Amino acid sequence: MTRRTLMVSALGASVLALAACGGSDGPATDPDALQIYSSQHDNLTKAWAQGFTDKTGIKTQIRPGKDSSMGHQIVEEGDASPADVFLTENSPAMTLVEDAGLLAPVDAATLARVPENRRPSSGDWTSVAARSTVLVYNPDEVAEDELPASLMDLQQPEYKDKWGAGATGADFQAIVAGMLADQGEAKTTQWLEGMKTNARIYENNIATMKAVNAGEVPMGVIYHYYWYRDQAETKEGTANTKLHYFKGEDPGAFVSLSAAGVLKSAKHPDEAQQFVDYILSEEGQAVLESSGSKEYAVAKGVDSDPDLPTLESLQAPAVDPFSLDSEKVTQLMTDAGIL
């Protein structure tokens, strides 16, 4: 299979943020600052950048964006891209840049911080955080013993109008990319056709979760950390809900990896490698808990937020993130009438 994928305000004097990805109306690129193109959550990227600057004295400048659009922007910019580092929420956008031949290999010592099952076989980028697929459900609308045994079961007629998902977003499309890699095109196509008939489509994970909480739909497919964040705060969007983990290497137990890569054309290659290494250090991984992100730490010997079930307990399917093909997923979802 051809692997092609779709695809801040200042933190003190040392960390600068651009309002948009390029464009003449945004602040000019600081030639002395490490350029970070990031589609990760702003608070997490800022915390990593600030911690890195505090530790090394190296200035950073953050350009925020979305996974797919930012990946495509880097590919369009090519060797002329100002980016030194690319951070993503999900790995397919990174694979798009990798397939364009624009990434430098990550330093071996940095890769050694991450277990082999949490980084691509190529070694051209690495995971820096992880998020698990879960089924959020409203126990007033569906009993626990009525929940599907597998994510694949949601295509069956008995689940018509019983579930929802933020299908247009990169998060859900990464889940489908995991299904495609694990189950193959025929089964994924069939499942998407069932989704078209059965599911309600929402804007994103949060909208899906709130719809389940309100009883608008009994179940929803989301990433875990949206639920845990809300539970740790007001519980406004989750008070009437619970989480179900499919486990057993089911496609519904897919774990998506947030990625970091260094651009081959980086103007600050040594600093870029240092930054990725910092994110995977004990200090950098601790930011995942201290920032309240509720995403999983991925480095060896580093614990995740204690509110979360352990990453090992999720029993995720063994999918090489190097093989995820979001371009194919977009085609299949479009053909199914979902996009």
C-alpha positions as CSV (number, residue, x, y, z in Angstrom):
1,M,0.0,0.0,0.0
2,T,1.3,3.5,-0.8
3,R,1.6,5.3,2.5
4,R,0.4,8.9,1.9
5,T,-1.5,10.8,4.4
6,L,-3.6,13.9,4.6
7,M,-3.2,14.9,5.7
8,V,0.1,32.8,21.8
9,S,0.5,35.3,23.2
10,A,4.1,35.6,24.5
11,L,5.3,33.5,27.4
12,G,7.7,36.0,28.9
13,A,10.4,37.6,26.8
14,S,11.7,34.2,25.7
15,V,8.7,32.6,24.1
16,L,6.9,34.2,21.2
17,A,3.8,33.1,19.4
18,L,2.5,33.8,15.9
19,A,-1.2,34.4,15.4
20,A,-1.4,32.4,12.3
21,C,0.5,29.9,10.2
22,G,2.4,32.3,7.9
23,G,0.7,35.3,6.3
24,S,1.8,38.9,6.1
25,D,-0.4,40.1,8.9
26,G,1.3,38.0,11.6
27,P,4.5,38.8,13.5
28,A,7.7,38.3,11.5
29,T,9.8,35.1,12.0
30,D,12.5,35.7,14.6
31,P,15.6,34.3,13.0
32,D,17.2,33.7,16.4
33,A,14.3,31.6,17.7
34,L,13.5,28.0,17.3
35,Q,10.5,27.8,15.0
36,I,7.8,25.4,16.3
37,Y,4.9,24.5,14.0
38,S,2.3,23.0,16.3
39,S,-1.1,21.6,16.0
40,Q,-1.0,20.3,19.6
41,H,-3.1,22.0,22.2
42,D,-1.9,25.5,22.9
43,N,-1.5,25.2,26.6
44,L,0.6,22.0,26.2
45,T,2.8,23.5,23.5
46,K,3.4,26.7,25.5
47,A,4.3,24.7,28.6
48,W,6.8,22.7,26.7
49,A,8.3,25.7,25.0
50,Q,8.5,27.7,28.3
51,G,10.1,24.8,30.1
52,F,12.6,24.3,27.3
53,T,13.6,28.0,27.3
54,D,13.9,28.1,31.1
55,K,16.2,25.1,31.0
56,T,18.4,26.0,28.0
57,G,18.0,29.7,27.4
58,I,16.9,29.0,23.8
59,K,14.1,31.2,22.5
60,T,11.1,29.6,20.7
61,Q,8.4,30.9,18.4
62,I,5.2,29.0,18.1
63,R,3.0,28.9,15.0
64,P,-0.3,27.2,15.8
65,G,-2.6,25.3,13.4
66,K,-4.5,22.1,12.7
67,D,-3.0,18.7,12.0
68,S,-3.9,18.3,8.3
69,S,-3.6,22.0,7.2
70,M,-0.3,22.5,9.0
71,G,1.1,19.2,7.5
72,H,0.1,20.3,4.1
73,Q,1.6,23.8,4.7
74,I,5.0,22.3,5.5
75,V,4.8,20.1,2.4
76,E,3.9,23.1,0.3
77,E,6.7,25.2,1.8
78,G,9.2,22.3,1.3
79,D,12.8,23.1,1.9
80,A,11.9,26.8,2.3
81,S,9.8,26.1,5.4
82,P,10.7,28.3,8.4
83,A,9.8,25.3,10.6
84,D,12.4,23.7,12.7
85,V,10.1,21.4,14.6
86,F,6.6,20.0,13.9
87,L,4.3,18.9,16.7
88,T,1.0,17.2,15.9
89,E,-2.0,15.9,17.9
90,N,-2.3,12.7,15.8
91,S,0.5,11.0,13.8
92,P,-0.9,10.9,10.2
93,A,-0.1,14.6,9.6
94,M,3.5,13.8,10.5
95,T,3.6,10.9,8.1
96,L,2.5,13.2,5.3
97,V,5.6,15.4,6.0
98,E,7.7,12.3,6.3
99,D,6.5,10.9,3.0
100,A,7.5,14.1,1.3
101,G,11.1,13.5,2.5
102,L,11.2,16.6,4.7
103,L,12.1,15.1,8.1
104,A,15.6,14.5,9.6
105,P,16.1,11.3,11.6
106,V,15.5,11.9,15.3
107,D,18.6,11.5,17.4
108,A,19.1,7.9,18.5
109,A,19.4,8.8,22.2
110,T,16.0,10.6,22.0
111,L,14.3,7.6,20.3
112,A,15.7,5.4,23.0
113,R,13.5,7.2,25.5
114,V,10.4,5.8,23.9
115,P,9.4,2.1,23.7
116,E,9.4,0.7,20.2
117,N,5.6,0.2,20.2
118,R,5.1,4.0,20.8
119,R,7.2,5.2,17.9
120,P,7.2,4.5,14.1
121,S,9.5,1.9,12.7
122,S,11.1,4.5,10.4
123,G,12.7,6.5,13.3
124,D,12.1,9.8,11.4
125,W,9.8,11.1,14.2
126,T,8.7,10.0,17.6
127,S,5.6,10.1,19.7
128,V,5.5,12.6,22.6
129,A,2.0,11.8,24.0
130,A,-0.9,9.4,23.5
131,R,-4.7,9.4,23.6
132,S,-7.0,6.4,23.7
133,T,-10.2,5.8,21.8
134,V,-13.2,5.3,24.2
135,L,-16.9,4.9,24.1
136,V,-18.7,7.6,26.2
137,Y,-22.2,6.5,27.1
138,N,-25.2,7.8,29.1
139,P,-26.3,5.0,31.5
140,D,-29.8,6.5,31.6
141,E,-30.1,5.9,27.9
142,V,-28.3,2.6,27.5
143,A,-27.5,-0.1,30.0
144,E,-23.9,-1.4,30.4
145,D,-24.9,-4.8,29.2
146,E,-26.3,-3.3,26.0
147,L,-23.0,-1.7,25.0
148,P,-21.4,-3.1,21.8
149,A,-18.7,-5.7,22.3
150,S,-16.6,-4.1,19.6
151,L,-16.4,-0.8,17.9
152,M,-17.1,-2.7,14.7
153,D,-20.5,-3.6,16.0
154,L,-21.7,0.0,15.7
155,Q,-22.4,-0.7,12.0
156,Q,-25.2,-3.1,12.9
157,P,-28.9,-2.1,12.5
158,E,-29.6,-2.2,16.3
159,Y,-27.3,0.8,16.8
160,K,-29.1,3.1,14.4
161,D,-29.4,6.6,15.9
162,K,-27.7,5.2,19.1
163,W,-24.2,6.8,18.6
164,G,-22.3,9.8,17.4
165,A,-18.8,11.0,16.5
166,G,-16.9,14.1,15.4
167,A,-16.3,12.6,12.0
168,T,-15.0,15.7,10.3
169,G,-12.0,16.1,12.7
170,A,-8.5,14.8,12.5
171,D,-9.1,12.9,15.8
172,F,-11.8,10.6,14.5
173,Q,-10.1,10.2,11.2
174,A,-7.0,8.9,13.0
175,I,-9.2,6.3,14.7
176,V,-10.5,5.2,11.3
177,A,-6.9,5.2,10.0
178,G,-6.1,2.8,12.8
179,M,-9.1,0.6,11.8
180,L,-7.9,0.6,8.2
181,A,-4.4,-0.5,9.2
182,D,-5.8,-3.2,11.5
183,Q,-8.9,-4.5,9.7
184,G,-8.2,-3.7,6.0
185,E,-10.1,-1.7,3.4
186,A,-13.1,-4.0,2.9
187,K,-14.1,-4.1,6.5
188,T,-13.4,-0.4,7.1
189,T,-15.5,0.5,4.0
190,Q,-18.4,-1.6,5.3
191,W,-18.1,-0.1,8.7
192,L,-18.2,3.5,7.3
193,E,-21.3,2.6,5.3
194,G,-22.9,1.5,8.5
195,M,-21.8,4.7,10.2
196,K,-23.4,6.7,7.5
197,T,-26.7,5.0,8.3
198,N,-26.4,4.7,12.0
199,A,-24.4,7.6,13.5
200,R,-25.1,11.3,14.2
201,I,-22.2,13.5,13.1
202,Y,-21.0,16.2,15.5
203,E,-18.5,19.0,15.2
204,N,-15.8,17.4,17.4
205,N,-15.2,15.2,20.4
206,I,-16.5,17.8,22.9
207,A,-19.8,18.3,21.0
208,T,-20.2,14.5,20.9
209,M,-19.5,14.1,24.6
210,K,-22.0,16.9,25.5
211,A,-24.6,15.4,23.3
212,V,-24.3,12.1,25.1
213,N,-24.4,13.9,28.5
214,A,-27.6,15.6,27.4
215,G,-29.3,12.4,26.3
216,E,-29.4,13.5,22.7
217,V,-27.7,10.3,21.7
218,P,-26.9,7.3,24.0
219,M,-23.2,6.8,23.0
220,G,-20.3,8.5,21.3
221,V,-16.8,7.6,20.1
222,I,-14.2,10.1,21.4
223,Y,-10.7,10.3,22.9
224,H,-10.4,9.7,26.6
225,Y,-8.8,13.0,27.7
226,Y,-11.8,15.2,26.9
227,W,-13.9,13.2,29.4
228,Y,-11.2,13.2,32.1
229,R,-10.6,17.0,31.7
230,D,-14.2,17.7,32.2
231,Q,-14.4,15.4,35.2
232,A,-11.5,17.2,36.8
233,E,-13.2,20.6,36.4
234,T,-16.9,21.3,36.3
235,K,-18.3,18.0,35.0
236,E,-20.7,20.2,33.0
237,G,-20.3,18.0,29.9
238,T,-19.9,14.6,31.6
239,A,-22.0,14.4,34.8
240,N,-24.4,12.0,33.3
241,T,-21.9,9.8,31.5
242,K,-19.4,6.9,31.9
243,L,-16.6,5.6,29.8
244,H,-16.4,2.1,28.2
245,Y,-13.0,0.7,27.1
246,F,-13.2,-2.0,24.4
247,K,-9.7,-3.5,25.1
248,G,-8.7,-6.9,23.7
249,E,-6.9,-5.2,20.7
250,D,-10.2,-4.1,19.3
251,P,-10.2,-1.3,16.8
252,G,-12.1,0.6,19.5
253,A,-9.0,0.4,21.7
254,F,-6.8,2.2,19.2
255,V,-4.2,4.5,20.8
256,S,-3.3,7.6,18.7
257,L,0.2,9.0,19.1
258,S,0.9,12.7,19.2
259,A,4.1,13.3,17.2
260,A,7.3,15.4,17.1
261,G,9.7,15.7,14.2
262,V,12.6,17.8,13.1
263,L,12.6,19.3,9.7
264,K,15.5,18.4,7.4
265,S,15.7,22.0,6.4
266,A,15.7,23.3,10.0
267,K,17.8,26.5,10.5
268,H,18.4,25.4,14.1
269,P,18.8,21.6,13.8
270,D,20.8,21.1,17.0
271,E,18.3,23.1,19.0
272,A,15.4,21.3,17.4
273,Q,16.8,17.9,18.4
274,Q,17.3,19.3,21.9
275,F,13.7,20.4,22.1
276,V,12.3,17.0,21.1
277,D,14.6,15.4,23.6
278,Y,13.4,17.8,26.3
279,I,9.7,16.9,25.6
280,L,10.6,13.2,26.2
281,S,12.6,13.9,29.3
282,E,11.1,13.3,32.7
283,E,10.6,17.0,33.1
284,G,9.0,17.4,29.7
285,Q,6.7,14.4,30.1
286,A,5.6,15.7,33.6
287,V,4.1,18.6,31.7
288,L,1.3,16.3,30.5
289,E,0.1,16.0,34.1
290,S,0.9,19.5,35.4
291,S,-0.8,21.2,32.4
292,G,-4.0,19.3,33.0
293,S,-3.9,17.8,29.5
294,K,-4.9,14.3,30.6
295,E,-3.0,12.8,27.7
296,Y,-0.7,9.8,28.3
297,A,3.0,10.1,28.8
298,V,4.9,7.8,26.4
299,A,8.5,7.9,27.6
300,K,10.1,4.9,29.4
301,G,9.8,5.1,33.2
302,V,7.4,8.1,33.2
303,D,4.0,7.8,34.9
304,S,0.9,9.3,33.3
305,D,-1.7,11.3,35.2
306,P,-2.9,9.0,38.1
307,D,-6.5,9.6,37.2
308,L,-6.0,7.5,34.0
309,P,-6.0,3.8,33.6
310,T,-2.4,2.7,32.6
311,L,-1.5,2.8,29.0
312,E,-0.6,-0.9,29.1
313,S,-4.0,-1.8,30.5
314,L,-5.8,-0.5,27.4
315,Q,-4.8,-3.5,25.3
316,A,-4.6,-1.4,22.1
317,P,-4.3,-3.1,18.6
318,A,-0.7,-3.4,17.4
319,V,-0.7,-0.8,14.6
320,D,2.5,0.7,13.4
321,P,1.8,4.5,13.2
322,F,4.2,4.6,10.2
323,S,1.4,2.8,8.3
324,L,-1.5,5.1,9.0
325,D,-3.0,6.4,5.8
326,S,-5.4,9.4,6.4
327,E,-5.5,10.3,2.7
328,K,-7.1,6.9,2.1
329,V,-9.4,7.4,5.1
330,T,-10.6,10.7,3.7
331,Q,-11.3,9.1,0.4
332,L,-13.3,6.2,2.0
333,M,-15.2,8.6,4.2
334,T,-16.0,10.8,1.3
335,D,-17.2,7.8,-0.8
336,A,-19.4,6.7,2.1
337,G,-21.0,10.2,2.2
338,I,-19.7,11.0,5.7
339,L,-17.5,13.9,4.6
